[in-house]
Amino acid sequence: MAEVQGPAARSQGVTVYTWIWRKLPGGLPGKIAGCAILFLVVAALLFFVVFPYVEPRLPFNDVTVNQ
């Protein structure tokens, strides 16, 4: 069976979140714990790796005020 992609996939309920939910092991408690751990790992990766890498490249501190 061919995999449906694009807007038609959403109408059939095939999303990234559905795929993650189906791939997590265990019953409902295990899946909830897996989702929480996955969320914490992604958040930690963003805060400790991605944001510090990107921050010097953003223009937030390049403020010029002329009087």
mmJSON file of the N, C-alpha and C atoms, coordinates in Angstrom:
{"data_MODEL":{"atom_site":{
"group_PDB":["ATOM","ATOM","ATOM","ATOM","ATOM","ATOM","ATOM","ATOM","ATOM","ATOM","ATOM","ATOM","ATOM","ATOM","ATOM","ATOM","ATOM","ATOM","ATOM","ATOM","ATOM","ATOM","ATOM","ATOM","ATOM","ATOM","ATOM","ATOM","ATOM","ATOM","ATOM","ATOM","ATOM","ATOM","ATOM","ATOM","ATOM","ATOM","ATOM","ATOM","ATOM","ATOM","ATOM","ATOM","ATOM","ATOM","ATOM","ATOM","ATOM","ATOM","ATOM","ATOM","ATOM","ATOM","ATOM","ATOM","ATOM","ATOM","ATOM","ATOM","ATOM","ATOM","ATOM","ATOM","ATOM","ATOM","ATOM","ATOM","ATOM","ATOM","ATOM","ATOM","ATOM","ATOM","ATOM","ATOM","ATOM","ATOM","ATOM","ATOM","ATOM","ATOM","ATOM","ATOM","ATOM","ATOM","ATOM","ATOM","ATOM","ATOM","ATOM","ATOM","ATOM","ATOM","ATOM","ATOM","ATOM","ATOM","ATOM","ATOM","ATOM","ATOM","ATOM","ATOM","ATOM","ATOM","ATOM","ATOM","ATOM","ATOM","ATOM","ATOM","ATOM","ATOM","ATOM","ATOM","ATOM","ATOM","ATOM","ATOM","ATOM","ATOM","ATOM","ATOM","ATOM","ATOM","ATOM","ATOM","ATOM","ATOM","ATOM","ATOM","ATOM","ATOM","ATOM","ATOM","ATOM","ATOM","ATOM","ATOM","ATOM","ATOM","ATOM","ATOM","ATOM","ATOM","ATOM","ATOM","ATOM","ATOM","ATOM","ATOM","ATOM","ATOM","ATOM","ATOM","ATOM","ATOM","ATOM","ATOM","ATOM","ATOM","ATOM","ATOM","ATOM","ATOM","ATOM","ATOM","ATOM","ATOM","ATOM","ATOM","ATOM","ATOM","ATOM","ATOM","ATOM","ATOM","ATOM","ATOM","ATOM","ATOM","ATOM","ATOM","ATOM","ATOM","ATOM","ATOM","ATOM","ATOM","ATOM","ATOM","ATOM","ATOM","ATOM","ATOM","ATOM","ATOM","ATOM","ATOM","ATOM"],
"id":[1,2,3,4,5,6,7,8,9,10,11,12,13,14,15,16,17,18,19,20,21,22,23,24,25,26,27,28,29,30,31,32,33,34,35,36,37,38,39,40,41,42,43,44,45,46,47,48,49,50,51,52,53,54,55,56,57,58,59,60,61,62,63,64,65,66,67,68,69,70,71,72,73,74,75,76,77,78,79,80,81,82,83,84,85,86,87,88,89,90,91,92,93,94,95,96,97,98,99,100,101,102,103,104,105,106,107,108,109,110,111,112,113,114,115,116,117,118,119,120,121,122,123,124,125,126,127,128,129,130,131,132,133,134,135,136,137,138,139,140,141,142,143,144,145,146,147,148,149,150,151,152,153,154,155,156,157,158,159,160,161,162,163,164,165,166,167,168,169,170,171,172,173,174,175,176,177,178,179,180,181,182,183,184,185,186,187,188,189,190,191,192,193,194,195,196,197,198,199,200,201],
"type_symbol":["N","C","C","N","C","C","N","C","C","N","C","C","N","C","C","N","C","C","N","C","C","N","C","C","N","C","C","N","C","C","N","C","C","N","C","C","N","C","C","N","C","C","N","C","C","N","C","C","N","C","C","N","C","C","N","C","C","N","C","C","N","C","C","N","C","C","N","C","C","N","C","C","N","C","C","N","C","C","N","C","C","N","C","C","N","C","C","N","C","C","N","C","C","N","C","C","N","C","C","N","C","C","N","C","C","N","C","C","N","C","C","N","C","C","N","C","C","N","C","C","N","C","C","N","C","C","N","C","C","N","C","C","N","C","C","N","C","C","N","C","C","N","C","C","N","C","C","N","C","C","N","C","C","N","C","C","N","C","C","N","C","C","N","C","C","N","C","C","N","C","C","N","C","C","N","C","C","N","C","C","N","C","C","N","C","C","N","C","C","N","C","C","N","C","C","N","C","C","N","C","C"],
"label_atom_id":["N","CA","C","N","CA","C","N","CA","C","N","CA","C","N","CA","C","N","CA","C","N","CA","C","N","CA","C","N","CA","C","N","CA","C","N","CA","C","N","CA","C","N","CA","C","N","CA","C","N","CA","C","N","CA","C","N","CA","C","N","CA","C","N","CA","C","N","CA","C","N","CA","C","N","CA","C","N","CA","C","N","CA","C","N","CA","C","N","CA","C","N","CA","C","N","CA","C","N","CA","C","N","CA","C","N","CA","C","N","CA","C","N","CA","C","N","CA","C","N","CA","C","N","CA","C","N","CA","C","N","CA","C","N","CA","C","N","CA","C","N","CA","C","N","CA","C","N","CA","C","N","CA","C","N","CA","C","N","CA","C","N","CA","C","N","CA","C","N","CA","C","N","CA","C","N","CA","C","N","CA","C","N","CA","C","N","CA","C","N","CA","C","N","CA","C","N","CA","C","N","CA","C","N","CA","C","N","CA","C","N","CA","C","N","CA","C","N","CA","C","N","CA","C","N","CA","C","N","CA","C","N","CA","C"],
"label_alt_id":[null,null,null,null,null,null,null,null,null,null,null,null,null,null,null,null,null,null,null,null,null,null,null,null,null,null,null,null,null,null,null,null,null,null,null,null,null,null,null,null,null,null,null,null,null,null,null,null,null,null,null,null,null,null,null,null,null,null,null,null,null,null,null,null,null,null,null,null,null,null,null,null,null,null,null,null,null,null,null,null,null,null,null,null,null,null,null,null,null,null,null,null,null,null,null,null,null,null,null,null,null,null,null,null,null,null,null,null,null,null,null,null,null,null,null,null,null,null,null,null,null,null,null,null,null,null,null,null,null,null,null,null,null,null,null,null,null,null,null,null,null,null,null,null,null,null,null,null,null,null,null,null,null,null,null,null,null,null,null,null,null,null,null,null,null,null,null,null,null,null,null,null,null,null,null,null,null,null,null,null,null,null,null,null,null,null,null,null,null,null,null,null,null,null,null,null,null,null,null,null,null],
"label_comp_id":["MET","MET","MET","ALA","ALA","ALA","GLU","GLU","GLU","VAL","VAL","VAL","GLN","GLN","GLN","GLY","GLY","GLY","PRO","PRO","PRO","ALA","ALA","ALA","ALA","ALA","ALA","ARG","ARG","ARG","SER","SER","SER","GLN","GLN","GLN","GLY","GLY","GLY","VAL","VAL","VAL","THR","THR","THR","VAL","VAL","VAL","TYR","TYR","TYR","THR","THR","THR","TRP","TRP","TRP","ILE","ILE","ILE","TRP","TRP","TRP","ARG","ARG","ARG","LYS","LYS","LYS","LEU","LEU","LEU","PRO","PRO","PRO","GLY","GLY","GLY","GLY","GLY","GLY","LEU","LEU","LEU","PRO","PRO","PRO","GLY","GLY","GLY","LYS","LYS","LYS","ILE","ILE","ILE","ALA","ALA","ALA","GLY","GLY","GLY","CYS","CYS","CYS","ALA","ALA","ALA","ILE","ILE","ILE","LEU","LEU","LEU","PHE","PHE","PHE","LEU","LEU","LEU","VAL","VAL","VAL","VAL","VAL","VAL","ALA","ALA","ALA","ALA","ALA","ALA","LEU","LEU","LEU","LEU","LEU","LEU","PHE","PHE","PHE","PHE","PHE","PHE","VAL","VAL","VAL","VAL","VAL","VAL","PHE","PHE","PHE","PRO","PRO","PRO","TYR","TYR","TYR","VAL","VAL","VAL","GLU","GLU","GLU","PRO","PRO","PRO","ARG","ARG","ARG","LEU","LEU","LEU","PRO","PRO","PRO","PHE","PHE","PHE","ASN","ASN","ASN","ASP","ASP","ASP","VAL","VAL","VAL","THR","THR","THR","VAL","VAL","VAL","ASN","ASN","ASN","GLN","GLN","GLN"],
"label_asym_id":["A","A","A","A","A","A","A","A","A","A","A","A","A","A","A","A","A","A","A","A","A","A","A","A","A","A","A","A","A","A","A","A","A","A","A","A","A","A","A","A","A","A","A","A","A","A","A","A","A","A","A","A","A","A","A","A","A","A","A","A","A","A","A","A","A","A","A","A","A","A","A","A","A","A","A","A","A","A","A","A","A","A","A","A","A","A","A","A","A","A","A","A","A","A","A","A","A","A","A","A","A","A","A","A","A","A","A","A","A","A","A","A","A","A","A","A","A","A","A","A","A","A","A","A","A","A","A","A","A","A","A","A","A","A","A","A","A","A","A","A","A","A","A","A","A","A","A","A","A","A","A","A","A","A","A","A","A","A","A","A","A","A","A","A","A","A","A","A","A","A","A","A","A","A","A","A","A","A","A","A","A","A","A","A","A","A","A","A","A","A","A","A","A","A","A","A","A","A","A","A","A"],
"label_entity_id":["1","1","1","1","1","1","1","1","1","1","1","1","1","1","1","1","1","1","1","1","1","1","1","1","1","1","1","1","1","1","1","1","1","1","1","1","1","1","1","1","1","1","1","1","1","1","1","1","1","1","1","1","1","1","1","1","1","1","1","1","1","1","1","1","1","1","1","1","1","1","1","1","1","1","1","1","1","1","1","1","1","1","1","1","1","1","1","1","1","1","1","1","1","1","1","1","1","1","1","1","1","1","1","1","1","1","1","1","1","1","1","1","1","1","1","1","1","1","1","1","1","1","1","1","1","1","1","1","1","1","1","1","1","1","1","1","1","1","1","1","1","1","1","1","1","1","1","1","1","1","1","1","1","1","1","1","1","1","1","1","1","1","1","1","1","1","1","1","1","1","1","1","1","1","1","1","1","1","1","1","1","1","1","1","1","1","1","1","1","1","1","1","1","1","1","1","1","1","1","1","1"],
"label_seq_id":[1,1,1,2,2,2,3,3,3,4,4,4,5,5,5,6,6,6,7,7,7,8,8,8,9,9,9,10,10,10,11,11,11,12,12,12,13,13,13,14,14,14,15,15,15,16,16,16,17,17,17,18,18,18,19,19,19,20,20,20,21,21,21,22,22,22,23,23,23,24,24,24,25,25,25,26,26,26,27,27,27,28,28,28,29,29,29,30,30,30,31,31,31,32,32,32,33,33,33,34,34,34,35,35,35,36,36,36,37,37,37,38,38,38,39,39,39,40,40,40,41,41,41,42,42,42,43,43,43,44,44,44,45,45,45,46,46,46,47,47,47,48,48,48,49,49,49,50,50,50,51,51,51,52,52,52,53,53,53,54,54,54,55,55,55,56,56,56,57,57,57,58,58,58,59,59,59,60,60,60,61,61,61,62,62,62,63,63,63,64,64,64,65,65,65,66,66,66,67,67,67],
"pdbx_PDB_ins_code":[null,null,null,null,null,null,null,null,null,null,null,null,null,null,null,null,null,null,null,null,null,null,null,null,null,null,null,null,null,null,null,null,null,null,null,null,null,null,null,null,null,null,null,null,null,null,null,null,null,null,null,null,null,null,null,null,null,null,null,null,null,null,null,null,null,null,null,null,null,null,null,null,null,null,null,null,null,null,null,null,null,null,null,null,null,null,null,null,null,null,null,null,null,null,null,null,null,null,null,null,null,null,null,null,null,null,null,null,null,null,null,null,null,null,null,null,null,null,null,null,null,null,null,null,null,null,null,null,null,null,null,null,null,null,null,null,null,null,null,null,null,null,null,null,null,null,null,null,null,null,null,null,null,null,null,null,null,null,null,null,null,null,null,null,null,null,null,null,null,null,null,null,null,null,null,null,null,null,null,null,null,null,null,null,null,null,null,null,null,null,null,null,null,null,null,null,null,null,null,null,null],
"Cartn_x":[0.845,0.0,0.887,0.623,1.42,1.095,2.124,1.945,1.374,0.353,-0.29,0.487,0.748,1.489,0.7,1.075,0.459,-0.848,-1.712,-2.974,-3.873,-3.793,-4.616,-4.235,-2.979,-2.537,-3.221,-3.402,-4.048,-5.512,-6.167,-7.57,-7.716,-6.677,-6.718,-6.148,-5.722,-5.211,-3.769,-3.012,-1.613,-0.77,-0.276,0.569,1.848,2.745,3.993,3.675,2.711,2.369,1.747,0.954,0.382,1.486,2.458,3.567,4.371,4.669,5.42,4.637,3.338,2.507,2.492,2.424,2.386,3.732,4.836,6.169,6.63,6.029,6.431,5.997,6.864,6.524,5.595,4.96,4.16,2.717,1.987,0.591,0.475,-0.679,-0.92,0.07,0.323,1.29,2.702,3.112,4.429,4.533,3.474,3.481,3.485,2.743,2.736,4.123,4.738,6.093,7.088,6.955,7.831,7.685,6.455,6.228,6.856,6.708,7.283,8.81,9.411,10.866,11.324,10.624,10.954,10.862,9.824,9.662,10.807,11.167,12.259,13.601,13.847,15.098,15.177,14.085,14.078,14.245,13.559,13.682,15.109,15.723,17.099,18.066,17.868,18.716,18.613,17.4,17.224,17.896,17.642,18.163,19.674,20.248,21.673,22.574,22.024,22.843,22.438,21.198,20.762,20.719,20.031,19.9,21.242,22.148,23.456,24.25,24.077,24.774,24.212,22.908,22.249,22.279,22.301,22.177,23.185,24.462,25.398,25.134,24.44,24.179,22.896,22.134,20.895,21.156,20.422,20.707,20.018,19.676,18.935,19.757,21.061,21.899,22.473,22.142,22.638,21.648,21.542,20.597,21.353,20.807,21.415,20.393,20.75,19.871,20.647,20.158,20.788,19.982,20.708,20.032,20.541],
"Cartn_y":[-1.178,0.0,1.235,2.171,3.39,4.328,4.992,5.934,7.242,7.74,8.983,10.146,11.162,12.334,13.589,14.682,15.969,16.149,17.048,17.336,16.116,15.188,13.978,13.14,13.208,12.436,12.94,14.236,14.787,14.346,14.247,13.839,12.378,11.576,10.182,9.993,11.068,10.97,10.515,10.55,10.147,11.408,11.591,12.747,12.273,13.196,12.877,12.409,13.06,12.718,11.332,10.976,9.63,8.598,8.887,7.964,7.786,8.9,8.814,7.999,8.272,7.572,6.068,5.681,4.258,3.577,4.316,3.725,3.62,4.407,4.332,3.003,2.394,1.094,1.225,0.142,0.088,0.496,0.416,0.823,2.329,2.777,4.209,4.872,4.304,4.95,5.022,3.973,3.963,4.977,5.124,6.085,7.516,7.762,9.103,9.423,8.47,8.677,8.876,8.101,8.252,9.615,10.095,11.434,12.51,12.369,13.35,13.356,12.179,12.082,12.651,12.326,12.861,14.381,14.93,16.381,17.018,16.433,16.982,16.912,15.842,15.716,16.771,16.972,17.988,19.381,19.678,20.986,21.218,20.208,20.338,20.547,19.823,19.995,21.415,21.942,23.316,24.323,24.21,25.198,25.133,23.946,23.808,23.728,23.463,23.325,24.333,24.295,25.092,26.576,26.969,28.391,29.063,28.453,29.096,29.23,28.302,28.378,29.514,29.689,30.663,32.068,32.209,33.511,34.554,34.25,35.287,35.739,34.946,35.271,36.079,36.296,37.056,38.529,39.431,40.869,41.534,40.818,41.426,42.457,42.322,43.25,44.357,44.395,45.431,46.608,47.285,48.388,49.697,50.536,51.836,52.917,53.79,54.898,56.188,56.987,58.26,59.404,60.361,61.542,62.789],
"Cartn_z":[0.0,0.0,0.0,-0.881,-0.986,0.17,0.649,1.743,1.211,1.877,1.467,2.057,1.23,1.687,1.379,2.04,1.77,2.53,2.034,2.723,2.865,1.931,2.028,3.242,3.652,4.817,6.08,6.208,7.396,7.469,6.336,6.347,6.776,6.592,7.014,8.416,9.067,10.418,10.505,9.426,9.437,9.633,10.854,11.153,11.82,12.026,12.725,14.142,14.78,16.159,16.25,15.254,15.21,15.052,14.208,13.989,15.278,15.965,17.229,18.25,18.365,19.345,19.073,17.816,17.478,17.691,17.554,17.694,19.148,20.055,21.454,22.058,22.881,23.46,24.664,25.013,26.225,26.019,27.1,27.077,27.25,27.699,27.849,28.813,30.007,30.903,30.303,29.623,28.993,27.868,27.106,26.005,26.536,27.604,28.202,28.761,29.443,29.964,28.822,27.758,26.598,25.95,25.835,25.273,26.154,27.467,28.389,28.283,28.245,28.115,26.781,25.715,24.391,24.373,24.971,25.053,25.842,26.975,27.797,27.079,26.35,25.602,24.504,23.784,22.721,23.311,24.415,25.066,25.557,26.179,26.662,25.494,24.42,23.237,22.691,22.642,22.159,23.091,24.404,25.35,25.537,25.501,25.799,24.57,23.389,22.189,21.113,20.706,19.555,19.883,20.961,21.278,21.566,22.345,22.529,21.229,20.308,19.023,18.162,18.182,17.318,17.901,19.207,19.869,19.397,19.248,18.787,17.356,16.599,15.195,14.994,16.08,15.982,16.287,15.648,15.788,16.978,18.047,19.149,19.91,19.97,20.723,19.852,18.599,17.695,17.668,18.817,18.936,18.724,17.877,17.606,17.928,18.857,19.215,18.942,18.063,17.739,18.341,18.935,19.503,18.846],
"occupancy":[1.0,1.0,1.0,1.0,1.0,1.0,1.0,1.0,1.0,1.0,1.0,1.0,1.0,1.0,1.0,1.0,1.0,1.0,1.0,1.0,1.0,1.0,1.0,1.0,1.0,1.0,1.0,1.0,1.0,1.0,1.0,1.0,1.0,1.0,1.0,1.0,1.0,1.0,1.0,1.0,1.0,1.0,1.0,1.0,1.0,1.0,1.0,1.0,1.0,1.0,1.0,1.0,1.0,1.0,1.0,1.0,1.0,1.0,1.0,1.0,1.0,1.0,1.0,1.0,1.0,1.0,1.0,1.0,1.0,1.0,1.0,1.0,1.0,1.0,1.0,1.0,1.0,1.0,1.0,1.0,1.0,1.0,1.0,1.0,1.0,1.0,1.0,1.0,1.0,1.0,1.0,1.0,1.0,1.0,1.0,1.0,1.0,1.0,1.0,1.0,1.0,1.0,1.0,1.0,1.0,1.0,1.0,1.0,1.0,1.0,1.0,1.0,1.0,1.0,1.0,1.0,1.0,1.0,1.0,1.0,1.0,1.0,1.0,1.0,1.0,1.0,1.0,1.0,1.0,1.0,1.0,1.0,1.0,1.0,1.0,1.0,1.0,1.0,1.0,1.0,1.0,1.0,1.0,1.0,1.0,1.0,1.0,1.0,1.0,1.0,1.0,1.0,1.0,1.0,1.0,1.0,1.0,1.0,1.0,1.0,1.0,1.0,1.0,1.0,1.0,1.0,1.0,1.0,1.0,1.0,1.0,1.0,1.0,1.0,1.0,1.0,1.0,1.0,1.0,1.0,1.0,1.0,1.0,1.0,1.0,1.0,1.0,1.0,1.0,1.0,1.0,1.0,1.0,1.0,1.0,1.0,1.0,1.0,1.0,1.0,1.0],
"B_iso_or_equiv":[0.0,0.0,0.0,0.0,0.0,0.0,0.0,0.0,0.0,0.0,0.0,0.0,0.0,0.0,0.0,0.0,0.0,0.0,0.0,0.0,0.0,0.0,0.0,0.0,0.0,0.0,0.0,0.0,0.0,0.0,0.0,0.0,0.0,0.0,0.0,0.0,0.0,0.0,0.0,0.0,0.0,0.0,0.0,0.0,0.0,0.0,0.0,0.0,0.0,0.0,0.0,0.0,0.0,0.0,0.0,0.0,0.0,0.0,0.0,0.0,0.0,0.0,0.0,0.0,0.0,0.0,0.0,0.0,0.0,0.0,0.0,0.0,0.0,0.0,0.0,0.0,0.0,0.0,0.0,0.0,0.0,0.0,0.0,0.0,0.0,0.0,0.0,0.0,0.0,0.0,0.0,0.0,0.0,0.0,0.0,0.0,0.0,0.0,0.0,0.0,0.0,0.0,0.0,0.0,0.0,0.0,0.0,0.0,0.0,0.0,0.0,0.0,0.0,0.0,0.0,0.0,0.0,0.0,0.0,0.0,0.0,0.0,0.0,0.0,0.0,0.0,0.0,0.0,0.0,0.0,0.0,0.0,0.0,0.0,0.0,0.0,0.0,0.0,0.0,0.0,0.0,0.0,0.0,0.0,0.0,0.0,0.0,0.0,0.0,0.0,0.0,0.0,0.0,0.0,0.0,0.0,0.0,0.0,0.0,0.0,0.0,0.0,0.0,0.0,0.0,0.0,0.0,0.0,0.0,0.0,0.0,0.0,0.0,0.0,0.0,0.0,0.0,0.0,0.0,0.0,0.0,0.0,0.0,0.0,0.0,0.0,0.0,0.0,0.0,0.0,0.0,0.0,0.0,0.0,0.0,0.0,0.0,0.0,0.0,0.0,0.0],
"pdbx_formal_charge":[null,null,null,null,null,null,null,null,null,null,null,null,null,null,null,null,null,null,null,null,null,null,null,null,null,null,null,null,null,null,null,null,null,null,null,null,null,null,null,null,null,null,null,null,null,null,null,null,null,null,null,null,null,null,null,null,null,null,null,null,null,null,null,null,null,null,null,null,null,null,null,null,null,null,null,null,null,null,null,null,null,null,null,null,null,null,null,null,null,null,null,null,null,null,null,null,null,null,null,null,null,null,null,null,null,null,null,null,null,null,null,null,null,null,null,null,null,null,null,null,null,null,null,null,null,null,null,null,null,null,null,null,null,null,null,null,null,null,null,null,null,null,null,null,null,null,null,null,null,null,null,null,null,null,null,null,null,null,null,null,null,null,null,null,null,null,null,null,null,null,null,null,null,null,null,null,null,null,null,null,null,null,null,null,null,null,null,null,null,null,null,null,null,null,null,null,null,null,null,null,null],
"auth_seq_id":[1,1,1,2,2,2,3,3,3,4,4,4,5,5,5,6,6,6,7,7,7,8,8,8,9,9,9,10,10,10,11,11,11,12,12,12,13,13,13,14,14,14,15,15,15,16,16,16,17,17,17,18,18,18,19,19,19,20,20,20,21,21,21,22,22,22,23,23,23,24,24,24,25,25,25,26,26,26,27,27,27,28,28,28,29,29,29,30,30,30,31,31,31,32,32,32,33,33,33,34,34,34,35,35,35,36,36,36,37,37,37,38,38,38,39,39,39,40,40,40,41,41,41,42,42,42,43,43,43,44,44,44,45,45,45,46,46,46,47,47,47,48,48,48,49,49,49,50,50,50,51,51,51,52,52,52,53,53,53,54,54,54,55,55,55,56,56,56,57,57,57,58,58,58,59,59,59,60,60,60,61,61,61,62,62,62,63,63,63,64,64,64,65,65,65,66,66,66,67,67,67],
"auth_comp_id":["MET","MET","MET","ALA","ALA","ALA","GLU","GLU","GLU","VAL","VAL","VAL","GLN","GLN","GLN","GLY","GLY","GLY","PRO","PRO","PRO","ALA","ALA","ALA","ALA","ALA","ALA","ARG","ARG","ARG","SER","SER","SER","GLN","GLN","GLN","GLY","GLY","GLY","VAL","VAL","VAL","THR","THR","THR","VAL","VAL","VAL","TYR","TYR","TYR","THR","THR","THR","TRP","TRP","TRP","ILE","ILE","ILE","TRP","TRP","TRP","ARG","ARG","ARG","LYS","LYS","LYS","LEU","LEU","LEU","PRO","PRO","PRO","GLY","GLY","GLY","GLY","GLY","GLY","LEU","LEU","LEU","PRO","PRO","PRO","GLY","GLY","GLY","LYS","LYS","LYS","ILE","ILE","ILE","ALA","ALA","ALA","GLY","GLY","GLY","CYS","CYS","CYS","ALA","ALA","ALA","ILE","ILE","ILE","LEU","LEU","LEU","PHE","PHE","PHE","LEU","LEU","LEU","VAL","VAL","VAL","VAL","VAL","VAL","ALA","ALA","ALA","ALA","ALA","ALA","LEU","LEU","LEU","LEU","LEU","LEU","PHE","PHE","PHE","PHE","PHE","PHE","VAL","VAL","VAL","VAL","VAL","VAL","PHE","PHE","PHE","PRO","PRO","PRO","TYR","TYR","TYR","VAL","VAL","VAL","GLU","GLU","GLU","PRO","PRO","PRO","ARG","ARG","ARG","LEU","LEU","LEU","PRO","PRO","PRO","PHE","PHE","PHE","ASN","ASN","ASN","ASP","ASP","ASP","VAL","VAL","VAL","THR","THR","THR","VAL","VAL","VAL","ASN","ASN","ASN","GLN","GLN","GLN"],
"auth_asym_id":["A","A","A","A","A","A","A","A","A","A","A","A","A","A","A","A","A","A","A","A","A","A","A","A","A","A","A","A","A","A","A","A","A","A","A","A","A","A","A","A","A","A","A","A","A","A","A","A","A","A","A","A","A","A","A","A","A","A","A","A","A","A","A","A","A","A","A","A","A","A","A","A","A","A","A","A","A","A","A","A","A","A","A","A","A","A","A","A","A","A","A","A","A","A","A","A","A","A","A","A","A","A","A","A","A","A","A","A","A","A","A","A","A","A","A","A","A","A","A","A","A","A","A","A","A","A","A","A","A","A","A","A","A","A","A","A","A","A","A","A","A","A","A","A","A","A","A","A","A","A","A","A","A","A","A","A","A","A","A","A","A","A","A","A","A","A","A","A","A","A","A","A","A","A","A","A","A","A","A","A","A","A","A","A","A","A","A","A","A","A","A","A","A","A","A","A","A","A","A","A","A"],
"auth_atom_id":["N","CA","C","N","CA","C","N","CA","C","N","CA","C","N","CA","C","N","CA","C","N","CA","C","N","CA","C","N","CA","C","N","CA","C","N","CA","C","N","CA","C","N","CA","C","N","CA","C","N","CA","C","N","CA","C","N","CA","C","N","CA","C","N","CA","C","N","CA","C","N","CA","C","N","CA","C","N","CA","C","N","CA","C","N","CA","C","N","CA","C","N","CA","C","N","CA","C","N","CA","C","N","CA","C","N","CA","C","N","CA","C","N","CA","C","N","CA","C","N","CA","C","N","CA","C","N","CA","C","N","CA","C","N","CA","C","N","CA","C","N","CA","C","N","CA","C","N","CA","C","N","CA","C","N","CA","C","N","CA","C","N","CA","C","N","CA","C","N","CA","C","N","CA","C","N","CA","C","N","CA","C","N","CA","C","N","CA","C","N","CA","C","N","CA","C","N","CA","C","N","CA","C","N","CA","C","N","CA","C","N","CA","C","N","CA","C","N","CA","C","N","CA","C","N","CA","C","N","CA","C","N","CA","C"],
"pdbx_PDB_model_num":[1,1,1,1,1,1,1,1,1,1,1,1,1,1,1,1,1,1,1,1,1,1,1,1,1,1,1,1,1,1,1,1,1,1,1,1,1,1,1,1,1,1,1,1,1,1,1,1,1,1,1,1,1,1,1,1,1,1,1,1,1,1,1,1,1,1,1,1,1,1,1,1,1,1,1,1,1,1,1,1,1,1,1,1,1,1,1,1,1,1,1,1,1,1,1,1,1,1,1,1,1,1,1,1,1,1,1,1,1,1,1,1,1,1,1,1,1,1,1,1,1,1,1,1,1,1,1,1,1,1,1,1,1,1,1,1,1,1,1,1,1,1,1,1,1,1,1,1,1,1,1,1,1,1,1,1,1,1,1,1,1,1,1,1,1,1,1,1,1,1,1,1,1,1,1,1,1,1,1,1,1,1,1,1,1,1,1,1,1,1,1,1,1,1,1,1,1,1,1,1,1]
}}}
